[in-house]
Structure formats: C-alpha cells, structure tokens
Amino acid sequence: MVESVAFEIYRKSPEHVAGLREISSLWRSEPGGFWTFDHVIEALQRPAVKLFFVCAPGENRWQAAVLVDVGPYSADLLYVYVRPELRRSGIGRIAMNNLFTWLANNPGDQPGSAPKEELLLEVRLSNAPAIAMYESFGMTRVCVRKSYYADGEDGLVFKRKVKP
C-alpha cells in the first residue's frame, strides 16, 4: 500500500512536460491507450481541461495521471492511468479521492462557476478492475454506449455526486 504521495495539477513546465511525455508513452503501449502525448497537449489548450498527476513527494516520476474536463456544473473524467507495476497499490484510489476533493472545492475557471456537482465517465466494459474501483466509490451505472471505442468495444457510463 502507498504511504505518501503528492497530487498535483499539471503546469506547462519542462519537468511536467517530461513527466507527461514519459507516462503517455507507457499508456500508449497498452491496449486501449488511445490518448497520445499530442492529444493530451491539444486537449490542455482548452481552459476547462485539467491534468493531475500523482508522484512520490520530491520525485518527478509520475505514478498516475488523471485527465478531466471541468464544466460549469459537472466534470467528465477523460482518462485515468496508473503505472502497471503500481496497480492494486491504492494509487488509483488516491487519485480519485483527490479528484473528488478538488472538484468539490474548486469552482473552476469560468465566471460564475461553482464547485462541481457530479462526475461522469466512460470505461471499457472489459475493464473489470476499473469498474470495481468506480463502484467502490459509489458511482452508479447510467447506460452502455454500444461500440463506443474505436475497436468496437462497448463503453459503460458511470456518474456520481461529487459530494456523496
């Protein structure tokens, strides 16, 4: 189990760019890793898209990354990635807990926006570990999106109130 980590928001600094480049090369090599480094950089041009990462305090090696699109009332979880050697260590749970806390306490960049009310996400129907984690957070299944992914696999939509 992981003892201490930092949950940080991505800033366009040389260290953060290097961390993103390195971890995105890992997720790109796995089945379902459809976000390239360039796709993430392009998404980050939109002010509402935020990238968070988890690392050991004082280290630049990212253990996990979370990409989220923050709207005026809700947020869409776009991508979560945990390094393979750290899966089932609690890093994913730490990232999600910190994301819920951040969403509940940060109004966002849009004028008049408030802390978010709910988080929505899609996950591959075959990703049993992720589904189990989302359900353990009290997320509820909303629907199935047939052939949602480029390879034809269905996507399962979840949602949860940010403050349960």
Secondary structure, 3 states (H helix, E strand, C coil): CCCCCEEEECCCCHHHHHHHHHHHHHHHCCCCCCCCHHHHHHHCCCCCEEEEEEECCCCCCEEEEEEEEECCCEEEEEEEEECHHHCCCCHHHHHHHHHHHHHHHCCCCCCCCCCCCEEEEEEECCCHHHHHHHHHCCCEEEEEECCCCCCCCCEEEEEEECCC
